[in-house]
Amino acid sequence: MLRPIARVLDLVPDDRQHLYEHTPEQAREILRSEQPESLLDVEGSFALTARVEERVLMARSLDRPLRYFLAKEKDGPMLVVAERIDEILRRLEELSYGSQFHPTYTRMVPAHHVTSLRLIGCPDPNPIHRRFFDPPLASLPPDLDVIGERYVAALLREVRRWLEAEARAAEERGHGAPPAPLGVCFSGGIDSGAVLLAVYHALLDLGQAPSRLKAFTLRVGDGGEDVAQAREFLRRTGLELLGEEIERPVEAVDPFRAIDVIEDYKPLDVECAAVGLALLEGIRERYPEWRLLIDGDGGDENLKDYAIEENAELTIRSVVSNQMLYQEGWGVDAIKHSLTYSGGQSRGCVRTFAPARRLGFVGFSPFTRPAVIAVAEAIPFDRLTQGSNERLYSLKGEVVRRGFRRLLGVEMPIFEKRRFQHGATPGAELERLFAVPPERYRQHFLARYARA
């Protein structure tokens, strides 16, 4: 027998919604409307739940998770919504429903969709997902100058919008404090370099002091290649004074601790989170009051800059032809779509969000914003690459370099791509730290809930 949801427990507090123009309640009113695309008017970072009679609606931005679990109680189904799996478990245990829990029974709201639950029974029917962000593909001309200008312009707008929103929020908090310092998680690569340049120039345009900005580069042990790369980037752009290296011992990089924080076991995300935790812990030790961090997460996804050869399921045709493949995975209607985790960056957002939350930071990446993704989706990748992996891999550097040259007159240094975890850690130590069979990561994750 199907029954309406009797109770909804929303464990995401309003002060964790980071919205530019709307209050959380105004954003929920938009979610309650019958027009999912209206959520594009809600700028910022959000994880929203709203109720309309028998329906429960949920939606989130790409940069953060939103999970839910259906429990049974005598008055009818109870829905628990939270950012973390362990938060759901704790609330169930408080209500004496812990025996109903298993981590694989939790569900992730897929990014860029409104997820709707209505009548629940045994077995529970699947939710309905309605897309609220649907950018057209390949609508730009195959002109790298035009593409670069559009992409970097969108990046600059999003950075400026975020800075303005943070300034308004600071005014509302009052206290007459000076503007909060800003930190960029910086490797000298294309994405973190673009973010650093964008923030620096936005501060100048807004008449704010760039002295509040720092570029934090992680140095694990004797340091990986990112240290020299970051120094060279800053030297060639005249921003050496912004650079600050965060030294951490090799022991600070622990993939199993990262699994506990991100609540996932996908190897590349675990590795990235392990190194990210080391960086953020170093920043927190040095600056106990620091709050705002900016990173380049999502830049690789936008410009499809991942090695296709490393994934046997991919071809260049599937990469350039599927809408937001790296942001969303194969899509909510695909057999391969994970109900527990979602897919693509919709799943991998925890690699940056969860460490930042754990250590008390508020993070931001302009590359996760719909306006920037929309420009990326408009790039005619198929025409530009002509089936060549090598042309695809060289595209991101050309797009970003040309955009900064045309808009700001800046010659942005472009270095060979490497993953964050590979550049921060000496090669021999990297192999030792992450020489773990993938099944051990999954076993570690499930062992955390063995008592449940």
NUZA-592149 format. One record per residue (C-alpha): residue in one letter; x, y, z. Coordinates in steps of 0.02 Angstrom, whole numbers. Example, Ala and Ser with C-alpha at 12.3 -4.5 7.8 and 13.67 -1.06 7.14 Angstrom:
2
+------+--------+--------+--------+
| code |   east |  north |     up |
+------+--------+--------+--------+
|    A |    615 |   -225 |    390 |
|    S |    684 |    -53 |    357 |
+------+--------+--------+--------+
This chain:
452
+------+--------+--------+--------+
| code |   east |  north |     up |
+------+--------+--------+--------+
|    M |      0 |      0 |      0 |
|    L |     65 |    173 |    -47 |
|    R |     60 |    309 |     86 |
|    P |    113 |    492 |     88 |
|    I |    268 |    542 |    182 |
|    A |    213 |    577 |    360 |
|    R |    365 |    670 |    425 |
|    V |    514 |    762 |    349 |
|    L |    673 |    796 |    448 |
|    D |    780 |    923 |    356 |
|    L |    951 |    922 |    442 |
|    V |   1028 |   1058 |    332 |
|    P |   1017 |   1221 |    431 |
|    D |    978 |   1384 |    343 |
|    D |   1147 |   1458 |    387 |
|    R |   1230 |   1327 |    277 |
|    Q |   1141 |   1395 |    123 |
|    H |   1256 |   1521 |     39 |
|    L |   1138 |   1621 |    -72 |
|    Y |   1171 |   1786 |   -159 |
|    E |   1001 |   1870 |   -176 |
|    H |    873 |   1754 |    -97 |
|    T |    838 |   1699 |     80 |
|    P |    827 |   1510 |    107 |
|    E |    638 |   1521 |    122 |
|    Q |    624 |   1620 |    -39 |
|    A |    731 |   1487 |   -124 |
|    R |    616 |   1351 |    -57 |
|    E |    465 |   1445 |   -127 |
|    I |    548 |   1440 |   -298 |
|    L |    580 |   1254 |   -274 |
|    R |    394 |   1229 |   -237 |
|    S |    345 |   1304 |   -404 |
|    E |    303 |   1196 |   -553 |
|    Q |    446 |   1270 |   -654 |
|    P |    610 |   1182 |   -612 |
|    E |    710 |   1300 |   -724 |
|    S |    666 |   1442 |   -605 |
|    L |    798 |   1373 |   -487 |
|    L |    929 |   1448 |   -603 |
|    D |    877 |   1615 |   -529 |
|    V |    939 |   1554 |   -359 |
|    E |   1122 |   1604 |   -367 |
|    G |   1246 |   1530 |   -246 |
|    S |   1270 |   1364 |   -158 |
|    F |   1116 |   1274 |    -95 |
|    A |   1045 |   1109 |    -35 |
|    L |    858 |   1134 |    -20 |
|    T |    708 |   1033 |     37 |
|    A |    528 |   1091 |     25 |
|    R |    356 |   1013 |     44 |
|    V |    201 |   1039 |    -63 |
|    E |     55 |    943 |     11 |
|    E |    101 |    759 |    -14 |
|    R |    258 |    793 |   -115 |
|    V |    433 |    824 |    -50 |
|    L |    550 |    917 |   -168 |
|    M |    740 |    922 |   -155 |
|    A |    874 |   1009 |   -258 |
|    R |   1056 |   1057 |   -241 |
|    S |   1194 |   1148 |   -331 |
|    L |   1339 |   1050 |   -406 |
|    D |   1465 |   1099 |   -273 |
|    R |   1387 |   1006 |   -125 |
|    P |   1296 |    844 |    -80 |
|    L |   1118 |    818 |    -23 |
|    R |   1067 |    644 |     35 |
|    Y |    906 |    568 |     97 |
|    F |    842 |    410 |    180 |
|    L |    666 |    341 |    200 |
|    A |    626 |    260 |    367 |
|    K |    467 |    172 |    419 |
|    E |    368 |    224 |    572 |
|    K |    191 |    187 |    625 |
|    D |    118 |    352 |    566 |
|    G |    192 |    328 |    393 |
|    P |    359 |    349 |    303 |
|    M |    485 |    472 |    375 |
|    L |    609 |    561 |    262 |
|    V |    777 |    615 |    332 |
|    V |    877 |    738 |    226 |
|    A |   1058 |    787 |    264 |
|    E |   1225 |    827 |    187 |
|    R |   1309 |    675 |    262 |
|    I |   1271 |    491 |    282 |
|    D |   1330 |    487 |    463 |
|    E |   1211 |    631 |    505 |
|    I |   1067 |    525 |    442 |
|    L |   1124 |    377 |    545 |
|    R |   1142 |    479 |    704 |
|    R |    967 |    549 |    689 |
|    L |    894 |    376 |    656 |
|    E |    984 |    308 |    809 |
|    E |    916 |    450 |    914 |
|    L |    742 |    399 |    859 |
|    S |    777 |    212 |    887 |
|    Y |    769 |    176 |    700 |
|    G |    953 |    134 |    678 |
|    S |    912 |    -47 |    637 |
|    Q |    831 |     10 |    474 |
|    F |    990 |     93 |    413 |
|    H |   1122 |     39 |    290 |
|    P |   1233 |    165 |    198 |
|    T |   1186 |     93 |     28 |
|    Y |   1002 |    130 |     66 |
|    T |   1039 |    316 |     70 |
|    R |   1009 |    413 |    -91 |
|    M |   1096 |    563 |   -167 |
|    V |    995 |    702 |   -247 |
|    P |   1076 |    721 |   -420 |
|    A |   1143 |    895 |   -456 |
|    H |   1046 |   1005 |   -578 |
|    H |    882 |    912 |   -546 |
|    V |    728 |    933 |   -438 |
|    T |    699 |    766 |   -353 |
|    S |    518 |    733 |   -306 |
|    L |    451 |    601 |   -186 |
|    R |    266 |    575 |   -161 |
|    L |    185 |    410 |   -114 |
|    I |    294 |    283 |    -26 |
|    G |    260 |     98 |     -4 |
|    C |    344 |    -71 |      0 |
|    P |    445 |    -75 |   -106 |
|    D |    472 |    113 |   -117 |
|    P |    446 |    182 |   -294 |
|    N |    586 |    277 |   -378 |
|    P |    586 |    467 |   -361 |
|    I |    550 |    582 |   -508 |
|    H |    695 |    690 |   -568 |
|    R |    660 |    848 |   -669 |
|    R |    808 |    941 |   -740 |
|    F |    822 |   1127 |   -696 |
|    F |    985 |   1159 |   -791 |
|    D |    987 |   1106 |   -973 |
|    P |   1121 |   1201 |  -1071 |
|    P |   1127 |   1180 |  -1261 |
|    L |   1273 |   1088 |  -1338 |
|    A |   1400 |   1154 |  -1465 |
|    S |   1314 |   1321 |  -1499 |
|    L |   1474 |   1425 |  -1509 |
|    P |   1576 |   1445 |  -1668 |
|    P |   1739 |   1343 |  -1677 |
|    D |   1843 |   1499 |  -1643 |
|    L |   1959 |   1480 |  -1493 |
|    D |   1973 |   1668 |  -1468 |
|    V |   1785 |   1686 |  -1456 |
|    I |   1769 |   1532 |  -1346 |
|    G |   1909 |   1589 |  -1231 |
|    E |   1834 |   1761 |  -1212 |
|    R |   1661 |   1692 |  -1171 |
|    Y |   1728 |   1563 |  -1048 |
|    V |   1843 |   1679 |   -952 |
|    A |   1711 |   1817 |   -952 |
|    A |   1590 |   1697 |   -868 |
|    L |   1726 |   1649 |   -744 |
|    L |   1761 |   1831 |   -702 |
|    R |   1576 |   1870 |   -680 |
|    E |   1551 |   1726 |   -560 |
|    V |   1702 |   1774 |   -455 |
|    R |   1642 |   1953 |   -445 |
|    R |   1465 |   1899 |   -400 |
|    W |   1533 |   1791 |   -260 |
|    L |   1645 |   1930 |   -192 |
|    E |   1499 |   2052 |   -194 |
|    A |   1387 |   1926 |   -105 |
|    E |   1518 |   1896 |     28 |
|    A |   1537 |   2084 |     53 |
|    R |   1349 |   2102 |     79 |
|    A |   1346 |   1956 |    200 |
|    A |   1489 |   2034 |    298 |
|    E |   1394 |   2199 |    309 |
|    E |   1240 |   2108 |    374 |
|    R |   1345 |   2023 |    507 |
|    G |   1408 |   2195 |    556 |
|    H |   1543 |   2218 |    689 |
|    G |   1640 |   2338 |    576 |
|    A |   1771 |   2206 |    542 |
|    P |   1888 |   2224 |    392 |
|    P |   1852 |   2115 |    239 |
|    A |   1889 |   1932 |    271 |
|    P |   2049 |   1860 |    198 |
|    L |   2036 |   1752 |     43 |
|    G |   2136 |   1596 |      7 |
|    V |   2157 |   1508 |   -160 |
|    C |   2207 |   1325 |   -156 |
|    F |   2345 |   1347 |   -282 |
|    S |   2453 |   1226 |   -381 |
|    G |   2498 |   1339 |   -528 |
|    G |   2394 |   1230 |   -644 |
|    I |   2268 |   1299 |   -767 |
|    D |   2115 |   1296 |   -654 |
|    S |   2191 |   1361 |   -493 |
|    G |   2294 |   1487 |   -594 |
|    A |   2138 |   1551 |   -681 |
|    V |   2048 |   1567 |   -515 |
|    L |   2192 |   1662 |   -437 |
|    L |   2202 |   1785 |   -582 |
|    A |   2013 |   1806 |   -583 |
|    V |   2003 |   1843 |   -397 |
|    Y |   2152 |   1960 |   -401 |
|    H |   2082 |   2064 |   -544 |
|    A |   1905 |   2063 |   -473 |
|    L |   1970 |   2134 |   -310 |
|    L |   2057 |   2274 |   -406 |
|    D |   1900 |   2310 |   -507 |
|    L |   1796 |   2319 |   -347 |
|    G |   1921 |   2438 |   -267 |
|    Q |   1969 |   2310 |   -135 |
|    A |   2144 |   2274 |    -75 |
|    P |   2222 |   2119 |   -155 |
|    S |   2330 |   2106 |      0 |
|    R |   2188 |   2005 |     79 |
|    L |   2222 |   1867 |    -49 |
|    K |   2343 |   1721 |    -27 |
|    A |   2389 |   1577 |   -142 |
|    F |   2413 |   1423 |    -34 |
|    T |   2522 |   1287 |   -109 |
|    L |   2540 |   1118 |    -25 |
|    R |   2712 |   1045 |      2 |
|    V |   2708 |    865 |     65 |
|    G |   2874 |    803 |    131 |
|    D |   3010 |    862 |     13 |
|    G |   2877 |    927 |   -105 |
|    G |   2810 |    874 |   -273 |
|    E |   2817 |    965 |   -438 |
|    D |   2679 |   1088 |   -392 |
|    V |   2793 |   1189 |   -279 |
|    A |   2910 |   1240 |   -420 |
|    Q |   2763 |   1260 |   -540 |
|    A |   2670 |   1376 |   -420 |
|    R |   2824 |   1482 |   -392 |
|    E |   2853 |   1499 |   -579 |
|    F |   2671 |   1547 |   -611 |
|    L |   2678 |   1683 |   -478 |
|    R |   2845 |   1747 |   -543 |
|    R |   2785 |   1759 |   -723 |
|    T |   2624 |   1849 |   -673 |
|    G |   2708 |   1965 |   -548 |
|    L |   2610 |   1896 |   -401 |
|    E |   2750 |   1822 |   -297 |
|    L |   2693 |   1915 |   -141 |
|    L |   2531 |   1814 |   -139 |
|    G |   2617 |   1645 |   -128 |
|    E |   2624 |   1545 |     33 |
|    E |   2681 |   1365 |     48 |
|    I |   2598 |   1249 |    173 |
|    E |   2719 |   1114 |    230 |
|    R |   2646 |    949 |    288 |
|    P |   2728 |    784 |    335 |
|    V |   2697 |    633 |    227 |
|    E |   2600 |    554 |    372 |
|    A |   2468 |    692 |    354 |
|    V |   2409 |    613 |    192 |
|    D |   2297 |    468 |    244 |
|    P |   2175 |    396 |    117 |
|    F |   2077 |    299 |    247 |
|    R |   2047 |    454 |    350 |
|    A |   1991 |    539 |    189 |
|    I |   1861 |    401 |    163 |
|    D |   1789 |    439 |    334 |
|    V |   1775 |    623 |    289 |
|    I |   1704 |    611 |    112 |
|    E |   1600 |    453 |    144 |
|    D |   1651 |    380 |    -24 |
|    Y |   1779 |    254 |    -86 |
|    K |   1810 |    302 |   -268 |
|    P |   2001 |    296 |   -278 |
|    L |   2038 |    459 |   -369 |
|    D |   1919 |    558 |   -259 |
|    V |   1994 |    476 |   -104 |
|    E |   2169 |    524 |   -159 |
|    C |   2118 |    703 |   -198 |
|    A |   2028 |    720 |    -31 |
|    A |   2175 |    647 |     66 |
|    V |   2293 |    778 |     -6 |
|    G |   2162 |    914 |     12 |
|    L |   2138 |    873 |    195 |
|    A |   2324 |    891 |    223 |
|    L |   2322 |   1063 |    142 |
|    L |   2169 |   1125 |    237 |
|    E |   2234 |   1060 |    403 |
|    G |   2396 |   1155 |    373 |
|    I |   2301 |   1315 |    335 |
|    R |   2192 |   1293 |    488 |
|    E |   2342 |   1265 |    603 |
|    R |   2425 |   1422 |    537 |
|    Y |   2268 |   1529 |    528 |
|    P |   2139 |   1475 |    658 |
|    E |   2011 |   1606 |    605 |
|    W |   2023 |   1587 |    416 |
|    R |   1854 |   1557 |    332 |
|    L |   1850 |   1583 |    143 |
|    L |   1937 |   1470 |     17 |
|    I |   1924 |   1469 |   -172 |
|    D |   1978 |   1325 |   -284 |
|    G |   1974 |   1268 |   -465 |
|    D |   1868 |   1112 |   -441 |
|    G |   1763 |   1080 |   -596 |
|    G |   1882 |   1156 |   -722 |
|    D |   1936 |    986 |   -787 |
|    E |   1755 |    931 |   -799 |
|    N |   1702 |   1085 |   -896 |
|    L |   1836 |   1071 |  -1029 |
|    K |   1840 |    880 |  -1027 |
|    D |   2023 |    873 |   -977 |
|    Y |   2036 |    694 |   -914 |
|    A |   2137 |    554 |   -992 |
|    I |   2011 |    450 |  -1088 |
|    E |   2137 |    308 |  -1099 |
|    E |   2124 |    282 |   -911 |
|    N |   1939 |    235 |   -920 |
|    A |   1895 |     85 |  -1027 |
|    E |   1712 |    139 |  -1031 |
|    L |   1750 |    302 |  -1123 |
|    T |   1787 |    352 |  -1301 |
|    I |   1814 |    528 |  -1364 |
|    R |   1646 |    514 |  -1450 |
|    S |   1556 |    479 |  -1286 |
|    V |   1652 |    618 |  -1198 |
|    V |   1613 |    756 |  -1323 |
|    S |   1435 |    700 |  -1365 |
|    N |   1354 |    672 |  -1195 |
|    Q |   1286 |    824 |  -1104 |
|    M |   1386 |    865 |   -946 |
|    L |   1461 |    690 |   -942 |
|    Y |   1599 |    735 |   -820 |
|    Q |   1485 |    843 |   -713 |
|    E |   1341 |    719 |   -697 |
|    G |   1401 |    550 |   -757 |
|    W |   1292 |    450 |   -876 |
|    G |   1130 |    531 |   -815 |
|    V |    988 |    490 |   -697 |
|    D |    901 |    376 |   -823 |
|    A |   1056 |    271 |   -861 |
|    I |   1081 |     96 |   -793 |
|    K |   1254 |    147 |   -731 |
|    H |   1187 |    291 |   -628 |
|    S |   1218 |    263 |   -443 |
|    L |   1067 |    299 |   -334 |
|    T |   1178 |    306 |   -180 |
|    Y |   1308 |    423 |   -254 |
|    S |   1248 |    501 |   -418 |
|    G |   1389 |    516 |   -546 |
|    G |   1531 |    625 |   -610 |
|    Q |   1565 |    782 |   -511 |
|    S |   1389 |    770 |   -443 |
|    R |   1465 |    626 |   -343 |
|    G |   1643 |    692 |   -331 |
|    C |   1596 |    861 |   -256 |
|    V |   1627 |    785 |    -85 |
|    R |   1815 |    781 |   -119 |
|    T |   1821 |    969 |    -88 |
|    F |   1658 |   1006 |      5 |
|    A |   1678 |    880 |    146 |
|    P |   1858 |    924 |    196 |
|    A |   1815 |   1110 |    194 |
|    R |   1662 |   1083 |    301 |
|    R |   1756 |    970 |    422 |
|    L |   1887 |   1105 |    452 |
|    G |   1769 |   1253 |    461 |
|    F |   1800 |   1332 |    291 |
|    V |   1673 |   1399 |    167 |
|    G |   1730 |   1348 |     -7 |
|    F |   1690 |   1415 |   -179 |
|    S |   1734 |   1363 |   -356 |
|    P |   1670 |   1472 |   -499 |
|    F |   1688 |   1325 |   -618 |
|    T |   1539 |   1237 |   -536 |
|    R |   1420 |   1380 |   -573 |
|    P |   1290 |   1352 |   -711 |
|    A |   1339 |   1509 |   -807 |
|    V |   1518 |   1446 |   -828 |
|    I |   1464 |   1267 |   -866 |
|    A |   1341 |   1333 |   -997 |
|    V |   1483 |   1415 |  -1094 |
|    A |   1585 |   1255 |  -1082 |
|    E |   1440 |   1151 |  -1147 |
|    A |   1421 |   1272 |  -1293 |
|    I |   1597 |   1234 |  -1354 |
|    P |   1593 |   1131 |  -1516 |
|    F |   1713 |    999 |  -1450 |
|    D |   1678 |    877 |  -1591 |
|    R |   1721 |   1001 |  -1728 |
|    L |   1875 |   1064 |  -1635 |
|    T |   1948 |    894 |  -1594 |
|    Q |   1900 |    793 |  -1750 |
|    G |   1911 |    632 |  -1650 |
|    S |   2085 |    668 |  -1581 |
|    N |   2118 |    641 |  -1396 |
|    E |   2274 |    749 |  -1406 |
|    R |   2178 |    896 |  -1478 |
|    L |   2052 |    879 |  -1336 |
|    Y |   2188 |    879 |  -1203 |
|    S |   2269 |   1036 |  -1275 |
|    L |   2105 |   1130 |  -1287 |
|    K |   2088 |   1189 |  -1106 |
|    G |   2254 |   1279 |  -1101 |
|    E |   2219 |   1367 |  -1265 |
|    V |   2043 |   1420 |  -1215 |
|    V |   2094 |   1491 |  -1046 |
|    R |   2255 |   1571 |  -1108 |
|    R |   2168 |   1661 |  -1251 |
|    G |   2027 |   1718 |  -1139 |
|    F |   2141 |   1802 |  -1013 |
|    R |   2244 |   1881 |  -1150 |
|    R |   2092 |   1955 |  -1237 |
|    L |   1999 |   2014 |  -1082 |
|    L |   2137 |   2065 |   -963 |
|    G |   2292 |   2077 |  -1071 |
|    V |   2374 |   1946 |   -959 |
|    E |   2488 |   1809 |  -1025 |
|    M |   2437 |   1664 |   -916 |
|    P |   2570 |   1529 |   -895 |
|    I |   2511 |   1356 |   -952 |
|    F |   2596 |   1201 |   -883 |
|    E |   2574 |   1016 |   -916 |
|    K |   2421 |    944 |   -830 |
|    R |   2439 |    838 |   -674 |
|    R |   2316 |    790 |   -540 |
|    F |   2322 |    883 |   -374 |
|    Q |   2377 |    729 |   -277 |
|    H |   2515 |    694 |   -403 |
|    G |   2588 |    869 |   -399 |
|    A |   2585 |    895 |   -211 |
|    T |   2675 |    734 |   -161 |
|    P |   2847 |    667 |   -208 |
|    G |   2831 |    526 |   -334 |
|    A |   2899 |    385 |   -226 |
|    E |   2790 |    435 |    -79 |
|    L |   2638 |    451 |   -191 |
|    E |   2655 |    271 |   -249 |
|    R |   2676 |    211 |    -71 |
|    L |   2531 |    311 |      1 |
|    F |   2405 |    258 |   -130 |
|    A |   2463 |     82 |   -171 |
|    V |   2299 |     15 |   -105 |
|    P |   2181 |   -104 |   -196 |
|    P |   2017 |    -12 |   -230 |
|    E |   1917 |   -147 |   -141 |
|    R |   2005 |   -102 |     23 |
|    Y |   1935 |     74 |     11 |
|    R |   1759 |      5 |     -8 |
|    Q |   1785 |   -118 |    135 |
|    H |   1846 |     22 |    248 |
|    F |   1694 |    127 |    206 |
|    L |   1570 |    -14 |    241 |
|    A |   1660 |    -65 |    402 |
|    R |   1616 |    104 |    477 |
|    Y |   1434 |     48 |    478 |
|    A |   1458 |   -135 |    523 |
|    R |   1363 |   -108 |    686 |
|    A |   1215 |    -30 |    595 |
+------+--------+--------+--------+
